[in-house]
Amino acid sequence: MSKRFKVGIIGCGIGRSHIVEGYLPHADKYEVAALCDLDETRLNAVADEFFVSRRTRSSDELMSDPDIDIIDICTPPAVHTKLVLQALAAGKHVVCEKPLTGSLAEVDQVRLAEKNSKGLLMPIFQYRYGEGVAQAKRIIDSGLAGKPYAATAETFWRRTADYYDNPWRGRWATELGGVLMTHAIHLHDMLTYLLGPIERVFARAETRVNAIEVEDCVSASLLMQNGALASLTATLGAAEEISRLHIAFEHVTFESNHEAYSPGDGPWRIVPVSDEVRQAIDALLADSPPVGRRFNGQMEAFYGALVSGAAPPVTSEDARRSLELVTAIYHSNDTHSDVVLPIAEDHPKYHSWRP
Ligand SMILES: NC(=O)c1ccc[n+]([C@@H]2O[C@H](COP(=O)([O-])OP(=O)(O)OC[C@H]3O[C@@H](n4cnc5c(N)ncnc54)[C@H](O)[C@@H]3O)[C@@H](O)[C@H]2O)c1
């Protein structure tokens, strides 16, 4: 019989969605064995809902429990690094919500700990999982799309004062950033997943929508390593919420669906330049395996890595890449300059991007 991994989840907000979308549909692969939250009412409500008998307010208890294989960290951002390091040191496999850490120095510290741990670490980037993004990835990787030209990534979401009625949100010390860190990070990950690494960044960031410390509007201009140009726009003040990725290659233009929280779902608009390209795409996609959406797809892919010992489907390198973009955007905004990637240890914002 194949191994069923026992999961302990810390944080029962988005942690509940990990259960519903990620673990329950794969009940042959995972058992949610324990839940942890500082808020006892919330802990009991979620544990009752999913019949989880082991519940605790102490994350230390889960870390030292030999019965738990995977620690899934769903706490507010500022505690991620500490818990990830603790879980890796305990030899656990680790799933961690975004952002993985609060600085590039911390990502590098985590990556070192990962090398020395028997556990696998998978940061969450569930927007990569869906039929639309999977088809685009397959076409691009096959070479059929040709030379990449230009892209836009729009995160037009809406957050009002009631959303910030949660003590960790809207503050540098606890949210670690604004729309860039908490919201647009998903579409930006999807962009680099499809277009590869970034070479240069010029950006502006402002707080225009809510009375918060962190930014809620961003505009950035990117030069990708493959020569393509990309524009990122994000706001938390949109009347209509959409996420949209639009990429023009030599032979194919891709446009994601506009669902704010699942732009990876199919169908995407995939527009070939000719009938010949259309036929080649149809042939390529004819035998595409089905792919789960969001946490469902990501947890399924993680299981493959856990049983085979392969690298996780989303890696700490991916997390570093996303936080390098965040660091570059803040630095460009502060200095009104073009920032060249990669960002190394001698960069002024390597140890913190916060003001
Ligand atoms: N991937 C996504 O689509 C997505 C969506 C929402 C949130 N998130 C991320 O998930 C994380 C949590 O966000 P949320 O919206 O669920 O927040 P939340 O405030 O709703 O829930 C966080 C929970 O963690 C608990 N908690 C805090 N510190 C703890 C600790 N040390 N030990 C145990 N429990 C602790 C809190 O009591 C709270 O119940 C954030 O990093 C956020 O960016 C990701």
The ligand as an SDF file (V2000), in Angstrom:
LIG
                    3D

 44 48  0  0  0  0  0  0  0  0999 V2000
   -2.3240   31.1640   -1.1670 N   0  0  0  0  0  0  0  0  0  0  0  0
   -3.3460   31.9770   -1.0110 C   0  0  0  0  0  0  0  0  0  0  0  0
   -4.1790   32.1510   -1.9100 O   0  0  0  0  0  0  0  0  0  0  0  0
   -3.5410   32.6840    0.3000 C   0  0  0  0  0  0  0  0  0  0  0  0
   -4.7850   33.2470    0.6210 C   0  0  0  0  0  0  0  0  0  0  0  0
   -4.9160   33.8600    1.8830 C   0  0  0  0  0  0  0  0  0  0  0  0
   -3.8350   33.9350    2.7440 C   0  0  0  0  0  0  0  0  0  0  0  0
   -2.6370   33.4130    2.3550 N   0  0  0  0  0  0  0  0  0  0  0  0
   -1.4680   33.4650    3.2510 C   0  0  0  0  0  0  0  0  0  0  0  0
   -1.7070   32.5930    4.3420 O   0  0  0  0  0  0  0  0  0  0  0  0
   -1.2040   33.1380    5.5510 C   0  0  0  0  0  0  0  0  0  0  0  0
   -2.3500   33.2570    6.5680 C   0  0  0  0  0  0  0  0  0  0  0  0
   -3.3240   34.1210    6.0330 O   0  0  0  0  0  0  0  0  0  0  0  0
   -4.8450   34.0360    6.5370 P   0  0  0  0  0  0  0  0  0  0  0  0
   -5.6320   34.8680    5.5800 O   0  0  0  0  0  0  0  0  0  0  0  0
   -5.2330   32.6240    6.7350 O   0  0  0  0  0  0  0  0  0  0  0  0
   -4.7210   34.7840    7.9390 O   0  0  0  0  0  0  0  0  0  0  0  0
   -5.7030   34.6970    9.1900 P   0  0  0  0  0  0  0  0  0  0  0  0
   -5.3420   35.8080   10.0890 O   0  0  0  0  0  0  0  0  0  0  0  0
   -7.1070   34.5780    8.7140 O   0  0  0  0  0  0  0  0  0  0  0  0
   -5.3270   33.2880    9.8580 O   0  0  0  0  0  0  0  0  0  0  0  0
   -4.0890   33.0490   10.4490 C   0  0  0  0  0  0  0  0  0  0  0  0
   -4.2990   32.1390   11.6520 C   0  0  0  0  0  0  0  0  0  0  0  0
   -3.0210   31.7980   12.1880 O   0  0  0  0  0  0  0  0  0  0  0  0
   -3.1460   31.7810   13.6090 C   0  0  0  0  0  0  0  0  0  0  0  0
   -1.7950   31.9600   14.1690 N   0  0  0  0  0  0  0  0  0  0  0  0
   -1.0480   33.0790   14.1380 C   0  0  0  0  0  0  0  0  0  0  0  0
    0.1600   32.8460   14.6980 N   0  0  0  0  0  0  0  0  0  0  0  0
    0.1560   31.5570   15.0920 C   0  0  0  0  0  0  0  0  0  0  0  0
    1.1030   30.7240   15.7570 C   0  0  0  0  0  0  0  0  0  0  0  0
    2.3110   31.1800   16.1060 N   0  0  0  0  0  0  0  0  0  0  0  0
    0.7540   29.4470   16.0230 N   0  0  0  0  0  0  0  0  0  0  0  0
   -0.4750   28.9690   15.6950 C   0  0  0  0  0  0  0  0  0  0  0  0
   -1.4000   29.7210   15.0650 N   0  0  0  0  0  0  0  0  0  0  0  0
   -1.1020   30.9830   14.7690 C   0  0  0  0  0  0  0  0  0  0  0  0
   -4.1180   32.8910   13.9290 C   0  0  0  0  0  0  0  0  0  0  0  0
   -4.7170   32.7080   15.1940 O   0  0  0  0  0  0  0  0  0  0  0  0
   -5.1040   32.7850   12.7730 C   0  0  0  0  0  0  0  0  0  0  0  0
   -6.2250   31.9850   13.0820 O   0  0  0  0  0  0  0  0  0  0  0  0
   -0.5540   34.4760    5.1570 C   0  0  0  0  0  0  0  0  0  0  0  0
    0.8210   34.2730    4.9600 O   0  0  0  0  0  0  0  0  0  0  0  0
   -1.2340   34.8480    3.8530 C   0  0  0  0  0  0  0  0  0  0  0  0
   -0.4160   35.6190    3.0140 O   0  0  0  0  0  0  0  0  0  0  0  0
   -2.4920   32.7850    1.1690 C   0  0  0  0  0  0  0  0  0  0  0  0
  1  2  1  0
  2  3  2  0
  2  4  1  0
  4  5  1  0
  4 44  2  0
  5  6  2  0
  6  7  1  0
  7  8  2  0
  8  9  1  0
  8 44  1  0
  9 10  1  0
  9 42  1  0
 10 11  1  0
 11 12  1  0
 11 40  1  0
 12 13  1  0
 13 14  1  0
 14 15  2  0
 14 16  1  0
 14 17  1  0
 17 18  1  0
 18 19  2  0
 18 20  1  0
 18 21  1  0
 21 22  1  0
 22 23  1  0
 23 24  1  0
 23 38  1  0
 24 25  1  0
 25 26  1  0
 25 36  1  0
 26 27  1  0
 26 35  1  0
 27 28  2  0
 28 29  1  0
 29 30  1  0
 29 35  2  0
 30 31  1  0
 30 32  2  0
 32 33  1  0
 33 34  2  0
 34 35  1  0
 36 37  1  0
 36 38  1  0
 38 39  1  0
 40 41  1  0
 40 42  1  0
 42 43  1  0
M  CHG  2   8   1  16  -1
M  END
$$$$
